[in-house]
């Protein structure tokens, strides 16, 4: 697991609800539930995958 500290807040597919995420794997899973994804969503997913492959850091994912 790749941990965030402090946790990252991610919008969910349910209006008004956010997911408080403590790790990159959870953030990736939540992002993959989205049915619509724009440029920021695409960047966030790409950075999550790059971290899992050892190419980025948790701070990179937090920024995305």
Helices and strands as residue ranges (DSSP letters): E 3-11, E 18-23, H 24-32, H 39-52, H 58-63
